[in-house]
Amino acid sequence: MKAVVVDASVGVKWLAIFAREEFADRAKSLLDRRTAGELLVLVPDLFWLEVSNALCKATRRNKCTATEADRALDEMQQLPLQTMSSTEMVNSAQEIAIRYGRSIYDSVYIALARETRSELVTADEKLANALPRQFPVQWLGML
C-alpha cells in the first residue's frame, strides 16, 4: 500500500467547516482513497496541534462555534490516520529548516515524508515550490 504524508493544510479541508476552501474536493479524494484501502495516510503528531489551531482561528473569525470546532476535532480524531512522533525527526527537520529557509513545522512534515520514503501532499503552494525537486513534496492543486 502506498503511503502519503499530509499536512494540516490538507487535513483541515476534510472538515465541513473548511469544505468550501479551494481544493477541498481533492483533499477529500485522498481521504476516500485511504478509506478504500488504497493509501496509508501518515501525519506527525504536530498535525493535531495545527488542526486544532485552525479550528481555534475559525471560531475567532466566526466561521464556526466552539461546539462545532470541538465536534470537528472529535471527527478528525476518528479518521484512520497513522500518527508518528516528531521527536525522531527533529534533527532532520532542523537541518531542512536551516538549509532551505523553511519553518521547523513545515520541515517536520518534509522529514517524515523523506524518512518514510513517501510523498508529502500539501495545500501550501509556496512550500511545494520552495524546495528542490529532490524532496518528495506534491502540491494538492496538482493532484
C-alpha positions as CSV (number, residue, x, y, z in Angstrom):
1,M,0.0,0.0,0.0
2,K,1.3,3.4,-0.9
3,A,1.9,5.9,1.9
4,V,1.5,9.6,1.8
5,V,2.1,12.3,4.4
6,V,-0.4,15.0,4.6
7,D,0.0,18.3,6.4
8,A,-2.7,20.2,8.3
9,S,-3.4,22.5,5.2
10,V,-4.8,19.3,3.6
11,G,-6.3,17.7,6.7
12,V,-8.5,20.7,7.6
13,K,-10.1,20.5,4.2
14,W,-11.7,17.2,5.3
15,L,-13.8,19.1,7.9
16,A,-17.2,20.5,7.0
17,I,-16.1,23.9,8.4
18,F,-13.5,24.2,5.7
19,A,-15.3,22.3,2.9
20,R,-15.7,25.4,0.7
21,E,-12.0,26.0,0.6
22,E,-10.1,25.6,-2.7
23,F,-9.1,22.0,-3.5
24,A,-11.3,20.6,-0.7
25,D,-12.6,18.0,-3.2
26,R,-9.0,16.9,-3.9
27,A,-8.2,16.6,-0.2
28,K,-11.4,14.6,0.2
29,S,-10.3,12.2,-2.6
30,L,-7.1,11.4,-0.7
31,L,-9.2,10.5,2.4
32,D,-11.6,8.4,0.2
33,R,-8.6,6.5,-1.1
34,R,-7.5,5.9,2.5
35,T,-10.9,4.6,3.3
36,A,-10.8,2.3,0.2
37,G,-7.5,0.8,1.4
38,E,-5.5,2.3,-1.4
39,L,-3.4,4.7,0.7
40,L,-1.8,4.8,4.1
41,V,-2.1,8.4,5.4
42,L,0.7,9.4,7.8
43,V,0.9,12.6,9.9
44,P,3.3,13.8,12.5
45,D,2.0,14.5,16.0
46,L,2.4,18.2,15.1
47,F,-0.6,17.8,12.7
48,W,-3.1,17.6,15.6
49,L,-1.9,20.9,17.1
50,E,-2.1,22.6,13.7
51,V,-5.6,21.3,13.0
52,S,-6.7,22.4,16.5
53,N,-5.1,25.8,15.9
54,A,-7.0,26.2,12.6
55,L,-10.2,25.4,14.4
56,C,-9.5,27.9,17.1
57,K,-8.9,30.6,14.4
58,A,-12.1,29.6,12.7
59,T,-14.1,30.3,16.0
60,R,-12.4,33.7,16.4
61,R,-13.3,34.5,12.8
62,N,-16.9,33.4,13.4
63,K,-16.7,30.6,10.8
64,C,-17.9,28.2,13.5
65,T,-18.9,28.0,17.1
66,A,-16.7,26.5,19.8
67,T,-19.0,23.5,19.9
68,E,-18.7,23.0,16.2
69,A,-14.9,23.2,16.5
70,D,-14.9,20.6,19.3
71,R,-17.1,18.3,17.2
72,A,-14.9,18.8,14.1
73,L,-11.8,17.9,16.2
74,D,-13.5,14.8,17.5
75,E,-14.4,13.8,14.0
76,M,-10.9,14.3,12.8
77,Q,-9.5,12.1,15.6
78,Q,-11.7,9.3,14.4
79,L,-10.1,9.3,10.9
80,P,-7.8,6.4,10.0
81,L,-4.6,8.4,10.2
82,Q,-1.3,7.0,11.4
83,T,0.4,9.5,13.7
84,M,4.1,9.5,14.0
85,S,6.2,11.1,16.8
86,S,8.0,14.2,15.6
87,T,10.7,13.6,18.2
88,E,12.5,11.1,16.0
89,M,12.5,13.6,13.0
90,V,13.5,16.8,14.8
91,N,17.2,16.7,13.8
92,S,16.4,16.0,10.2
93,A,13.7,18.7,10.3
94,Q,16.0,21.2,11.7
95,E,18.6,20.6,9.0
96,I,16.0,21.1,6.3
97,A,14.6,24.2,8.0
98,I,18.0,25.8,8.3
99,R,19.3,24.8,4.9
100,Y,16.2,25.7,2.9
101,G,14.8,28.6,5.0
102,R,11.6,26.7,5.9
103,S,9.8,26.7,9.2
104,I,10.5,23.9,11.6
105,Y,6.8,23.0,11.4
106,D,6.9,22.5,7.6
107,S,10.2,20.7,7.9
108,V,8.8,18.1,10.2
109,Y,6.3,17.1,7.5
110,I,9.1,17.0,4.9
111,A,11.4,15.0,7.1
112,L,8.6,12.5,7.8
113,A,8.0,12.1,4.0
114,R,11.6,11.6,3.4
115,E,12.2,9.2,6.2
116,T,9.2,7.0,5.3
117,R,10.0,7.2,1.6
118,S,6.6,8.6,0.9
119,E,5.3,11.9,-0.6
120,L,4.1,14.9,1.3
121,V,0.9,16.4,0.0
122,T,0.3,20.0,0.9
123,A,-2.2,22.7,0.0
124,D,0.6,25.2,0.6
125,E,1.7,26.1,-2.9
126,K,4.6,28.2,-1.7
127,L,6.0,25.3,0.3
128,A,5.6,22.9,-2.6
129,N,7.5,25.3,-4.9
130,A,10.2,26.4,-2.4
131,L,12.1,23.1,-2.3
132,P,14.4,21.4,-4.7
133,R,12.9,18.5,-6.7
134,Q,14.9,16.0,-4.5
135,F,12.2,16.5,-1.8
136,P,9.0,14.4,-2.1
137,V,6.5,17.3,-2.0
138,Q,3.4,17.5,-4.1
139,W,1.0,20.5,-4.2
140,L,-2.6,19.5,-3.7
141,G,-3.6,21.7,-6.6
142,M,-1.6,19.4,-9.0
143,L,-3.4,16.2,-7.9
